[in-house]
Amino acid sequence: MSTALPGAGLLLALGMVWHAGIVIADARTVARRYPGGRVYRVGHGWTSSAAFAAYRRLAYAMLAAGAALAAACVGARLAPGRGTATALGGCAAAVLVLIFANRRYGGVRYAGTCLALLAGCLTVAGAALAVGGQAWTAAAGALASFFAAQLYLVAGLRKVRSRHFMNGGVLIDNLAYNAAQAAAGNHDFLPWPRQAALSELLTRPAPRAVCRAVSVATALGELLLGLAVLGLLPAPATLALAVLLHAGFLLISPLRIVPFAVAATGLVLLATSHPMLLSALL
């Protein structure tokens, strides 16, 4: 068995465990600071402590499913065979069910969509490997290639069409917001840039030019990655580009986007095993 399938599964497991940890931490914070009351969650409205308790129970199930999936991936790598492939596919299917259950509390967001797509592709891969062997796993790679290409090409095109993004305005806004949140004690944001450097970023032309160049490079990088996952670049170059882009996203975003970053990277990893163009030629 190639490393792509268990590697993508481990990334999915990490995304699930990280998301579950966020939910459990949020539920504990609500119970301590708002006992018997309600708390307002951006994008979700008012949420009662009872609703958070139900969400926490789901998070524990996600935690268990993520751990089981990680164990199945290690088993599939160390002892490849139809039995371990079936276990991996079954755990991925269980994760997929929990992701859909999460929609009731967390809504539909990029992270949930990427986690669901990766879980679905791993379910197909595990079932195909269990039924037909290595040759049948090409279908899962082609599916991952299609979804990853759509994800990055759409994101890149939206950025290219946004004047505010291409001139560096979105990046500057994010950096200023992150610095303010970190200075206020929000541990969800990296303490970067420092408050002293923020005024230079907002007023001096040189940092704004750097932000503009980084924004253009990001948009072009996403477009290139969208084409690369179809098979137009070698797998190592495709993976390196994905890791570089998502590492950059993590620097300017709250740590809550880690599930999205690892799920998208897992989708790219699985796509490089059997990209669409290669599958079409075969």
N, C-alpha and C positions, 0 to 999 in steps of 0.2 A: 504494500500500500504506500502511495506517495505521501510526502509530508503535508501536502496541501489540505487534504481532507481533515486529518486530526488537528492540524494547525488552525484551520478555520473554526473547527469546533471548540478549541481552547479559547480563541478570541471571543466566540459567542458566549461561552461560559463566563469569561471575565466580564463581558458586558452585562450579563444577567446578575452576577454577584454584585457588581458595582451599583447597578440600579437598585437592587434589593437593599443594599446598605444605605443608599440615600433615603429610600422610603422609611426604613426602620429608624434612621437618625431623625428624620422630619417628624415621625410619629412620636418619638420620645420628647422632642422639643415642644411639640404641641401639648402633650400630656403634662409637661412640667410648667409651661408658661401660661397655658390657657385651659386649665382643668374645668371640664363641664361647659366650656364655651366654644366659640367658633374662631376660625382663623381664615384670613383671606389669602388665597393662593393665586398669583398672577396667571391668567389663562384658564383658571379652573373655578374662580368665584369663591364663595364662602363654603368652607368645609368644616363639618362638626368633628369633635374628638371621637365620636362613635364611628363616623365614616373613616377616619384615619385608623381606628383600631381594626376595622375590616381590611383596609388597605395593607396594614402591617401583617396581618395573617397571610394575605396573598404574597407579600414580600418574603416571608419565611418559606413559603412553597417555592418561590423563585430561587431563593438561596439554595434549597435542597436540590432543585432541578439543575442549577448551574454546577453544583458540586458533582452530581451524578454524571452530567455530561462531560465534565473534565476527566472523571475517572474512566468513562467509556472511551474518550479520545486517547488517553494514555494506553488503555488496553488494546485499542485498535492499532496503535502504532507499534507496540511491543509484540503483540501476538495477532497479526493480521489474519482475518478469516471471516467466514460468513456469520459466525456467532457474534464476534465483536462488532462487525458491521451492522448487524441487526440491533445490537445494544445501542450503538451510536445513533442510528436512525430513529430508534424508539425514544431515546432521551431528547433528541432534537425535536421530535413531534410533540413531546410533553412540554418542552419549552415554548413551542409555537402556540399551544393551547393557552399557556399562562400569559403569553404576550397579548393574545386577543382578550383574555380576561382583564388585563391591565388597562385596556381601553376605557373601561367603565370609570376608572379613577384618574388615569393620566392623560386621556384624550389620545388623539392620533398626531404624532409628531415625527420628525425625521428619525430620531433614535428608535422609536417603536417600529417605524416602517423598515428601517435597515435591519433591526434585530429579527423582525418577522421574515423578511426576504432571505436572510442568511439561514435562519432556522428551517425555512421551507426547502431551500436548496440542499441543506445537509440531510434533511429527511429523505429527499429524492435520492441523494448520493448513497445514503446508508441502505435504503431499500434496493437500489439498483445493484449495489455491490453484493448484497446478500442473495439476490435472486440470480444475477447473471455474471457476477465477477467483475474484474477490473475494466473490461471493455465497455461495460454498461454505464460507468460513472461519467462518461463524456456528456450525457444529458444534463447532469447537475452543473458541470463546468460551463456548458453553453448557456444554461439559464442564468447562472451567476454573472457571466460575461454580458448578457443582454441587460440585466437589471443594473449592473454597475455602470455600463456605458450610458444608459438612460440617466442615471443619477448624476454623473459627472458632466455629461454634455448639457443637460438642462441647467444645472447649477452654473456652469461656465457661460452659457449663452445669456442667462439672466444677469450675470455680473457684467458681461460685455455691454449689454443694453442699458445698464444703469450708469448714468453720468456721475451720480454722487459716489458710486463705488469706484469707478475708474479714475476719478480725480483724487482718490485717497480719503474722501470724506467719511466713508463708513468705517475705515480702519482708525481714523483719528477719533471718531465718536466712541468706538469700542474701547480704545485705549484710555480715553478720558473717563468713561463710565467705570471701567475696571479699576482704575486708580482710585476713584472716589469710593467705590465699594470696599476695596481692600483697606483704605485708610479708615473707613467706618467700622472695621472689624469683621467684615464678611469673609470667612475663611474659604468660601467657594471660589474666590478670585485670587489669582497670583498677585503678590505685591509688586507689580511692574506695569508701567514705569513709576518711579518714585514721584512724590508730589513736587519735589524741586525740579525735576526734569519735565514735568507736565506743562509748565508755562512756556518753556522753549518749544515744545512740540506744537503748542497752539498758536504761537506768535511768530516764530522764525521760519523763513522760507525753506531752509535746507532740510529740516525734518519732514516738512510737508511734501517736499520733492521725493524723499525716500519712501514715504507712505504711498505716494502716487505710483512709484515704480514697483513697490511690493504688491500693490493692488492689481496692476496690469499683469505682473508675473503670476499672481494667483489665478486670475481668470484664464490666462493662457495655459497655465499648468493643469487646471481642471479640464479644459477642452482637450489637451494632449492626453491626459489620463483616460478620458472617455473613449478616445480612439485606441489607446494602448491596450485596454482590457479586451478589445475585440481581436487582438492578436497582431497589431501593427508594430509593437515593440517587444523585445525579448522580456521574459518574465522577470529577471532580476532588475532591469531598468524600470519596469512597471511597478514593482513592489517598492523600489527605492523612491519613486516619485510619490506614491501613495503615502508612505511613511513621512516623507518630507512635508507634504501638504498638511496632513493631519497633525503633525507635531507643531506646525505653525498655527493651526487653528486652536490648539490647546493653549498656546501662549497668550492668546487674546480673547479667550472665552472662559466662562465658568467651568469648573471641574466636572460639572454635571453632564457635559457633553462627551465624557469618556466613553459611555456605552455606544454613542453614535460613532465615535472615531474608531473604536475597535471593531464594531460590526461592519462598518464600511471597509475597513482594511481587510477583515476576514472575507468579505464578498470579493474584493480584488484578488486575494490569495487564491480563493477557490476558482475564480475566473481564469487565472493564469494556468491552471491545470489543463483546461480544455477550452480555450477561447472560441468564440463563435466562428471566426474565419477558418481556424484550423479544423473545427468540427465539420464545417461545410465542405472543406476540401476532402476530408476523409469520407 
